[in-house]
Amino acid sequence: MHPHPEPGSFFDWLKREVEDHKWILSQQAQRDLGVDAIEDWFIKYFHEFARARLFEHISGDRCFEDVFGSDAFNLVQSYPFRRPDLAAKVVEKLRDREQNLNIIFSLKVDEQEVLDDVVRFLTLVNVNCCHDLDKKYKPAILRCLCLAN
């Protein structure tokens, strides 16, 4: 397994994860599984990989500005919630892989301004962007890894 790359190298980290998966599956099969192993990783792991990197980005642990934008970096610490107690609840629900609408409904907030805070925060986080990232990165990974062989 490869050590994790430096902050900001989403593509390199992704490439290493896919390479590791391809290597493990190919070793188990005792032959190079090539594109099938890459497809398998994207189906099984990409969404969680992307979401974990997003969470690192919004938490300020690693910067993936090229993927998630500079506005979302370190957002967990810097966003000015009117009710700081809600910040922890929202972040915990994001960590637990809750979807935006579920987060909003579960908070049971009566004050419109506070609810607007939560909606603005979730809009900046943009967790749903992880659903479409595979369309951008999968072809690049396939080209990169298939040409390398």
KENUDO-588272 format. One record per residue (C-alpha): residue number from 1; x, y, z. Coordinates in Angstrom, 2 decimals, padded with zeros to 5 digits, m for minus. Example, Ala and Ser with C-alpha at 12.3 -4.5 7.8 and 13.67 -1.06 7.14 Angstrom:
<1; <012.30; m004.50; 007.80>>
<2; <013.67; m001.06; 007.14>>
! end
This chain:
<1; <000.00; 000.00; 000.00>>
<2; <001.13; 003.54; m000.75>>
<3; <001.44; 006.25; 001.90>>
<4; <m001.13; 008.99; 001.59>>
<5; <m000.03; 011.77; m000.75>>
<6; <000.45; 015.37; 000.20>>
<7; <m002.64; 017.57; 000.68>>
<8; <m004.20; 018.81; m002.51>>
<9; <m003.39; 015.79; m004.66>>
<10; <m006.86; 014.28; m004.91>>
<11; <m006.11; 012.69; m008.29>>
<12; <m002.83; 011.14; m007.11>>
<13; <m004.47; 009.74; m003.99>>
<14; <m007.36; 008.41; m006.05>>
<15; <m004.96; 006.84; m008.53>>
<16; <m003.05; 005.08; m005.74>>
<17; <m006.24; 003.76; m004.16>>
<18; <m007.40; 002.37; m007.50>>
<19; <m003.95; 000.91; m008.24>>
<20; <m003.90; m000.82; m004.85>>
<21; <m007.36; m002.26; m005.41>>
<22; <m006.45; m003.43; m008.90>>
<23; <m003.26; m005.05; m007.60>>
<24; <m005.07; m006.88; m004.76>>
<25; <m007.85; m008.19; m007.01>>
<26; <m005.37; m009.18; m009.71>>
<27; <m003.23; m011.03; m007.17>>
<28; <m006.29; m012.91; m005.91>>
<29; <m007.28; m013.81; m009.47>>
<30; <m003.64; m014.62; m010.38>>
<31; <m003.95; m012.47; m013.50>>
<32; <m004.20; m008.79; m014.38>>
<33; <m007.86; m007.80; m014.11>>
<34; <m007.19; m004.41; m015.71>>
<35; <m010.25; m002.30; m016.45>>
<36; <m012.58; m004.69; m014.60>>
<37; <m010.75; m004.05; m011.33>>
<38; <m010.82; m000.30; m011.92>>
<39; <m014.55; m000.39; m012.66>>
<40; <m015.07; m002.50; m009.53>>
<41; <m013.32; 000.10; m007.35>>
<42; <m015.37; 002.97; m008.77>>
<43; <m018.62; 001.10; m008.21>>
<44; <m017.77; m000.02; m004.68>>
<45; <m015.61; 002.73; m003.24>>
<46; <m015.52; 006.00; m005.17>>
<47; <m018.45; 007.75; m003.54>>
<48; <m017.19; 007.04; m000.03>>
<49; <m013.64; 008.01; m001.04>>
<50; <m014.83; 011.34; m002.45>>
<51; <m017.06; 012.04; 000.53>>
<52; <m014.22; 011.30; 002.97>>
<53; <m011.92; 013.69; 001.09>>
<54; <m014.68; 016.34; 001.13>>
<55; <m015.03; 015.92; 004.88>>
<56; <m011.27; 016.33; 005.31>>
<57; <m011.47; 019.47; 003.17>>
<58; <m014.33; 021.11; 005.07>>
<59; <m012.70; 020.14; 008.39>>
<60; <m009.45; 021.82; 007.36>>
<61; <m007.44; 018.57; 007.64>>
<62; <m006.42; 018.49; 003.96>>
<63; <m006.97; 020.95; 001.17>>
<64; <m008.46; 019.67; m002.09>>
<65; <m009.24; 023.10; m003.50>>
<66; <m009.04; 021.92; m007.10>>
<67; <m011.91; 019.51; m006.45>>
<68; <m014.04; 021.09; m003.73>>
<69; <m013.19; 024.79; m004.02>>
<70; <m011.60; 027.25; m001.66>>
<71; <m014.88; 028.45; m000.10>>
<72; <m015.49; 025.07; 001.54>>
<73; <m011.99; 024.63; 002.99>>
<74; <m012.00; 024.63; 006.81>>
<75; <m015.67; 025.56; 006.74>>
<76; <m016.44; 023.54; 009.88>>
<77; <m014.32; 025.89; 012.00>>
<78; <m014.92; 029.13; 010.15>>
<79; <m018.65; 029.17; 009.36>>
<80; <m020.49; 031.69; 011.57>>
<81; <m023.47; 029.69; 012.86>>
<82; <m025.96; 031.75; 014.87>>
<83; <m026.33; 028.72; 017.13>>
<84; <m022.92; 027.04; 017.55>>
<85; <m024.58; 023.98; 019.11>>
<86; <m026.10; 023.25; 015.70>>
<87; <m022.70; 023.25; 014.02>>
<88; <m021.64; 020.14; 015.92>>
<89; <m024.94; 018.41; 015.14>>
<90; <m024.74; 019.21; 011.43>>
<91; <m021.11; 018.08; 011.18>>
<92; <m021.89; 014.86; 013.03>>
<93; <m024.75; 014.12; 010.66>>
<94; <m022.50; 014.80; 007.67>>
<95; <m019.90; 012.48; 009.19>>
<96; <m022.62; 009.84; 009.53>>
<97; <m023.31; 010.21; 005.77>>
<98; <m026.71; 011.84; 006.19>>
<99; <m028.13; 013.63; 003.18>>
<100; <m028.91; 017.35; 003.30>>
<101; <m032.68; 017.09; 003.53>>
<102; <m032.46; 014.52; 006.33>>
<103; <m030.10; 016.82; 008.22>>
<104; <m032.44; 019.79; 007.88>>
<105; <m035.51; 017.85; 008.99>>
<106; <m033.76; 016.13; 011.88>>
<107; <m032.65; 019.41; 013.47>>
<108; <m036.23; 020.55; 014.14>>
<109; <m035.32; 024.23; 014.05>>
<110; <m038.16; 026.72; 014.37>>
<111; <m036.21; 029.92; 013.75>>
<112; <m035.97; 030.79; 010.05>>
<113; <m032.63; 032.61; 010.40>>
<114; <m031.06; 029.58; 012.07>>
<115; <m032.50; 027.26; 009.44>>
<116; <m031.12; 029.59; 006.75>>
<117; <m027.69; 029.24; 008.42>>
<118; <m027.84; 025.47; 008.14>>
<119; <m029.01; 025.60; 004.51>>
<120; <m026.22; 028.06; 003.58>>
<121; <m023.64; 025.87; 005.33>>
<122; <m024.87; 022.73; 003.54>>
<123; <m024.90; 024.61; 000.23>>
<124; <m021.26; 025.62; 000.72>>
<125; <m020.29; 022.08; 001.73>>
<126; <m022.05; 020.74; m001.37>>
<127; <m021.87; 017.08; m000.35>>
<128; <m023.88; 016.15; m003.44>>
<129; <m020.94; 017.08; m005.66>>
<130; <m019.45; 013.70; m004.73>>
<131; <m022.15; 011.98; m006.80>>
<132; <m020.86; 013.43; m010.07>>
<133; <m017.10; 013.43; m009.48>>
<134; <m016.74; 009.89; m010.79>>
<135; <m017.82; 011.11; m014.24>>
<136; <m014.83; 013.46; m014.21>>
<137; <m012.19; 011.23; m012.65>>
<138; <m013.04; 007.74; m013.89>>
<139; <m012.09; 008.36; m017.55>>
<140; <m008.84; 010.03; m016.46>>
<141; <m007.95; 007.13; m014.15>>
<142; <m008.78; 004.60; m016.86>>
<143; <m006.57; 006.42; m019.37>>
<144; <m003.76; 006.83; m016.87>>
<145; <m003.72; 003.27; m015.53>>
<146; <m004.50; 001.48; m018.76>>
<147; <m001.80; 003.37; m020.67>>
<148; <000.70; 002.67; m017.88>>
<149; <000.42; m001.09; m018.41>>
! end
